[in-house]
Amino acid sequence: MATETRLDWKTVKDLDKQYMRAQLARAGKPRPKAIGVDEVSIRKGHTYRVVVSDLERRRPIWFGGADRSEESLDIFYNELGEKKSGRIRMAVMDMWKPFRASTKKAAPQAAIVFDKFHVQRHLGEALDKVRRAEYARLSGKERSYIKGQRYTLLSHRENLTRKGRRNLRTLLKANSRLHAAYILRESFGQLWDYESEGWARRFFENWRESLKWQRLGPYQKFAEMIDRHWDGIAAYCKPENKVSLGFVEGLNNKIRVIQRRSYGLRDEEYLRLKVLTCTLEAI
């Protein structure tokens, strides 16, 4: 009986693969002008694959590679071809050097834009380091305000429940360093609203200046990282680069749902097809 169940599942999966391949054939071959590049972890042990999306058509167009190396992204550009790679005007990605190197090599005309969600994630990690340092430094009642409040501190206020907002107010009132770090994290998001690189740079310099005397080491390191990668951040100020970057973040959530539903699945081709068709209309 168990064998019969496995055969039935294999048949269903094969039919599902055929259907998804038909969806991809109907969608046509990609001709992207604006792409998003990201990596996803497909299993424990730092096993990554690269996902490339067409940001204008709002669909993933490639899933592959062996890791998140330059060579893995090279495979995408090789499969896309020199002519189509030469038409890409913008590539959105994390501040990951191998992806930049591959893109500059295959599509040197493309503007490289750093994904604001990844940048904000780095800042969130800096805030969490401040939280951990404060927890280690304090004791007694002062420490109790911080204990168990990681989610409260790292979430945006509008995503918190009424109780969560109350806990956040209590925490920020009790710890001036965390209060300063929280305000700085929230205010940094204004950077993405500027349409002039000069004004964006002025905002960043003022933001960095406000770090003085705050004793926020992780924030200083974050500011240094932003300074080193400024070109990819300033590129977003140009009107032609104002695409919706939320699609990449939403796609990552979709992929995580696919992975949870396919827990234990070893068929990577099946996962690839699931990812590539997750935004396509049903036939």
Protein Blocks (a to p, Z undefined) as FASTA:
>chain_A
ZZmmmmmmmmmmmmmmmmmmmmmmmnopaddfbdcdddddfbghiiacdddddfklopaf
bdedjbjcfklmmmmmmmnopklmmmpmbdcddddfklmmmmmmmmmmbccdddfklmmm
mmmmmmmmmmmmmmmmpgcjllmmmgoplmmmmpcfklpcfklmmmmmmmmmmmmklmmm
mmmmmmmmmmmmpcbfklmmmmmmmmmmmmgonlpmklmmmmmmmmmmmmmmmmmmpmkl
mccfklmmmmmmmmmmmmmmmgoiablklmmmmmmmmmcccZZ
